[in-house]
């Protein structure tokens, strides 16, 4: 069974046992999180919510907090002018423990 969840302005297709990195969430490592499902499928036809599937939820556990690799933005013009900027986006790593339909 799988589900589609939304967090941090992005949608993810998840199943039980998946690990994924999402936008930074509040909470301690080892804490529990829950998401409402936008779509549930896998056994029979998929159920699509409007906007959420009634009674469907995805539960997960926070495994770690961290920061992605550095993204570099470099600008250069003909006259010898350059500008280098970058940042590291924070994330939360989740382990999906249950998909409930």
N, C-alpha and C positions, 0 to 999 in steps of 0.2 A: 504494500500500500504506500502511496506517495501523496504529498500535498504541496500546494504552492502557498508560501507565506510572504508577507511584506514587512520589511524592517529597514529603516534608514533610507527610505525612498526607493528601494530596489526590491525586486521579487526574486525568490529563490525556490527551486523545486527540491524538496527534501524527502528523505525516507528514513526509517529508523536505522540508527547506527552511523549516519552521515556526520562528517565533521565539516564545518564551514566557517569562513571568516566573514563577519558582518561589520557594519559601522559600529563604533564604540557604544556599548550599552553600560548603564550603571549597574552595579552589583559586584559582589565579591566572587572570587574564584571558588568554584564548588557550589555556587548558588543556582537556584532553579529559575527558569524563564518560561513563559508561555505565550504562544502566538495564536491568533485566530486564523483559520484557513480560508483562502480565497477559492481554492479548488481542491477536491479530493478525488483520487482515482486509484486504479489498480485492480479492484475486484468489481467486475461489471462496468457499466458505463460511468464516466466521470461525472461528478456533481459539481456544478459551478454555482457559486454564490452571487448574490446581488446586494451588496458587494461581498458579503461573507457567507460561508456555508453554516447554517444554523446547527449548533451543537458540535461542530468539528473544531479540534484544537491540536496544536503541535506543542509538545513539551520538550525542553532541552536543559542542558546543564552547561554552565560557564566553565570552560577548561582553562583559558588563559586570556590575558590582555597583552597587547603588543603593538608594534608599529611596523608597517610594511617597509620594503626597500625604498630608498630615497628616489624621488622623481625629480629630474633636473630639467629646468626650463632655461634655454640659452638663446639670447637674442644678439644679433650682430648686424651692423650697418657698414656701408662702404668706407666711411671716414675713420674707421678704426675704433668706433664706439662698440663696446660689448656690455652685456649685463647677464649675470648668471644668478638664477634663483632656484630654489627647490624646497620641498617639504617632504615629511614622512607622515602618511596618514595613519592614525590610530585605528585599531580593530579589536574586536572581541571574537575569540574562537569558541564555537559552540559544538557540543555533541548532542545530536538529536536522540532523545531517549524513547519517545512514543509519538505515534500519529493516531489520534482518536477521531473516528468518524461518528 
